[in-house]
């Protein structure tokens, strides 16, 4: 049986009774403190708008992670930490 992930998008009522949407997203580990970084965004009028923003943040986070990995690889190449087998 496959398990489906629960959506991080939640609906809530504001004080006027309107239905709005929010989400909590994990952004990784803070390099300075070592603690998990999370952010909550709320106030979206539609679920579709919320999904678009959530996906935008996830893509931005993946690009940041890829840049960090490339920097690490370049540093290793510069200092000769990668060796090739002959």
N, C-alpha and C positions, 0 to 999 in steps of 0.2 A: 504494500500500500504506500503510495507516495504522500508525502506531507507537504502541504502548501504553507507558504509563509504568510503570516498575518500582515496586513498592510499597516505601515507606520502612520497612515493618515487617519485622523480622528475628527469627528464632527462635534461641535458644541454650540450652545445657544448663547448669544450675547444678551446684554440686559434689556434690549428692545425685543427679544424673541426671534431674531434672525438666526438662521443656521449658517455657521461659518466653519471653516476647516483649518486644521493645524497639523503639524508633524514634528517629530523628534528625529534627528539624524545624527549618527555617530561620525565624527570627523577624524578619528585616529587618536594617536597618543601625542601629547604635547612634549616636544623634545627637551624643553627646559625643566619641567616639573615631573614628567613621567606619568602624568595623570591623563585619563581619557578626556577627549574633547567632544562635547555634545552641543547641539544647538536646537532650540525650539523656535519655529516660525509659525505664526498664527495670523488670522485675519483674512484668509482667502475666501472669496465669495463662492467659488465653484470647486468641485473636486478635481476637475480637469486642470484648472489653474494651479492647484496645489501639487498635482502630479508633475506638471511641467517644471515647477520650481524645484521640487525634490530631485528630479532627474538632472536638472541643470547643476545643482550642487554636487551630486554624485559624480558627474562627468568632470567638473572642475577639480574635485578631490583626486580622481584617478589621474588627471593630467599632472597635478602637483606631485603625486607619488612617482609617476614615470620620470619626471624631471629629477627628483631626488635620486632615483636609481641610476640614471645616466651620469649624474655628477659623481656618484660613488664609483662607477665603472671607470670614468675618466681619471679620477684620482688614483685608482689602483693601477691603471695603465701607466700613468706618469711615474709613479714610484716603483714600478716594476714588480707589482705584487702578482700579476698574472704571468704564469710561465707556460711555455708551449712544450709539449712532449715531442721529442725527435725520434 
